[in-house]
Amino acid sequence: MSFNNFKINGRMIGSNQPPYIIAELSANHGGSLKRAKKIIKLSKQSGADAIKLQVYGPESLTIKCKEKDFIIGKNFNWKNKNLYDLYKSAQTPKKWVPELLNYSKKIGITVFATPFDIETVKFLNKLGVPAFKISSFEANYHDLIIECVKTRKPVIISTGMCKKKEIQEIVNLVKKNGGNKLALLKCTSSYPAKLNEINLSVIPHMKKNFNTNIGFSDHTLGIESSILAIGYGACIIEKHFIDKKKPKTPDSFFSILPHELKSLVKRANEAYRLKGYIKYGPTKIESESMVFRRSIYCIKDIMIGEKLTKANIAIIRPGKGLDPKFFNKIIGKKTKKKIIKGTAIKLAFLK
């Protein structure tokens, strides 16, 4: 069974559709509802198809604990911070969501969300969000995935850190629970992600192995990885988005600005057109250029019954005569008619 293309708010998403660009709000509101609205408006003005929220309270992700296990390691930008404190500072409170949904509807941009617990799925579903996104870190939280699938709305799942076997388990889980609107996102869950760890070649491999639409959740700096991902077959691009770099937020250091999002939308659609479809032979415009190919022409007047030789025919431009592959085969053939210099040679001219 393969998963179908699906719509989010009337916008069809699939490999034969223009890329669906999701601006990720995440923690970039910096704790300000006003700033959250500003970023949503800027995402609309920059051409994104949707903006995505991450809806949680810290208690839905971890516990308030100062033991070593709950302190972020030195290899992360958030090093030495306590998990609970980080998530408390980064949260998008549930009480904001109705207002943000209404505001997004008013300005004409789709908004949906990443939930982190089952109660939040139910909360968001009642509010009418059109789709759900599962983060890479929750991809092993099967009960959460099932709850999203049960809504019968599209489910987009990031696969950072996931082994192939784990992704197959996710796909099987969605199928088992009656889901048919699934997209998987290739993702490298580091912040920012290094270019040599992105492995975009996995995108067509995922598409073939899991028979579903594949997108790309991009945590690199800049937009080049997202553009290239379109060429590899990504039909969804998710990118963290912010209004300005200051005041700083937990995600500001790897988020793109409005001018970058505008460029991403433009260049992603150009990349989609460049990708095209599988076709051999001349395109419509190329057909007009066929005249500049080589073909066999008479280069010296040839009388009736005269043999063709390398002295009276040649392989030259334009391309309106017999294909060059016939040149050696027709040498020595006699003509049925007089052929004037500059005439394209046809088989019908020969005995």
RADA-V36127 format. One line per field, one symbol per residue. phi: phi as a letter, one per 30 degrees, with the letter a starting at -180 (. if undefined). burial: + if it has 9 or more other C-alpha atoms within 8 Angstrom, else -. A space follows every 50 residues. Layout:
phi: ???
burial: ???
//
This chain:
phi: .cdddbcbhicdbldcbedcccdcdhcddiicdddeddddddddddjdda bccccaceddcacdacdeeccddddcdceiddeddddddcdcdeddeedd ddddddcibdbbbccbadddeddddddiedabbcdedcdccddddedddd dicebcbdbeiddeddddddeddddecidbbbbccdacdbbdddedcdhd ddeddddddchbdbbbcccddibddddddeddjdcbbcbdbbdadbddbe cddbcccedddeddeddddddddddhbdacjddeddeddedcddacbdca ebddidddbdccbacbddcccddedceddcdjdccdbdcdejdddbdddc d
burial: --+-++++---++++--++++++++++++++---++++++++++-+++++ ++++++++--+--------+++-----++-+++++++++++++--++--+ +-+++---++++++++++-++--++---++++++++-++--+-+++++++ --++++++++-+---+++-++-+++-+-+++++++++++-+++----+-- --++-++--++++++++++++-+-+++++++++++++++++++-+--+++ ++++++++-+++-++-+++-++------------------+-++++++++ ++++--++---++++++++-++++--+---+-+++++++++-+++---++ -
//
